[in-house]
Amino acid sequence: MTVGITNGTSMKILKTEDLAERWSVSSNAIRNLCKKGEVPHFRIGKLYRFNLSLIEEYENKQLENSRATKD
């Protein structure tokens, strides 16, 4: 899903199922991460949604952290 922003840009939004598929985990695992505040998200009512650019930043940070612990 792509959402238009008032300044003319757009942002790609992922659903819980989309992120679960991207990370090869269950939707419940994603919801649990959200409840713990471990993954960037926002809510629309009861539904969790994810800004793709923030998820990519989160993934890159996790990758950097995992590389740093190996050194």
N, C-alpha and C positions, 0 to 999 in steps of 0.2 A: 504494500500500500504506500503511495506517495501522497504527502500532505503539502499543500501550498502554504507558504508563510507570507505575512503581509508585506515584507520587503522585496517580494518577487522571487525569492529562492524557494526551493522545495526540500523536503526532508523525507527520507525513506523510513517507514515505520514497520517494525516486525511484530507479529503476534507471538504469543507464548509458543505455539506449535512451530512457528518458523524458526525461532531461536533454538528450540529443542532439536529440531532436525539439523540445523547448522552445527550444533555441538554434539550431536549423536547421543543425546540423553533424553529422558522422559520429560514431558510437560510438567509433571509433579516436581521433578528436580529443579526445573527453572523457577517454578513458583516458590519452592523452599528457599532458593537463593535470594529471591526478591524479598521474602518475609524477613530474612536475616540482614537485608540491606547490602548484600555483597555484589549485586549487579545493578548497573544504572537502568532505571525504569521509571515509568509514570503509570498512573492508573486512570482508567475511564470506567467509573463505577466499580464493579468487581473485577474488571479485566485488566491485565497487565499488558503494557505496550512498551516497545523498545525503539529508541532512535538508533538507526544503523550506524551512524558515524560515532556515537558514544560507545556502542558495542565494539566497534573496530578499535577504538582507543583502549577500551578495557582489555580486549584480546591482546593487543600489542604490549600493554603494561604487564599482563600476566606472563607473556612470553619472555619479556625482559627480566622479570623477577625469577623465572625458572632458569634462565641462563645464568643469572648472577649467583644463584645458589649452587650451581654446578662448578663454578670457578673456585 
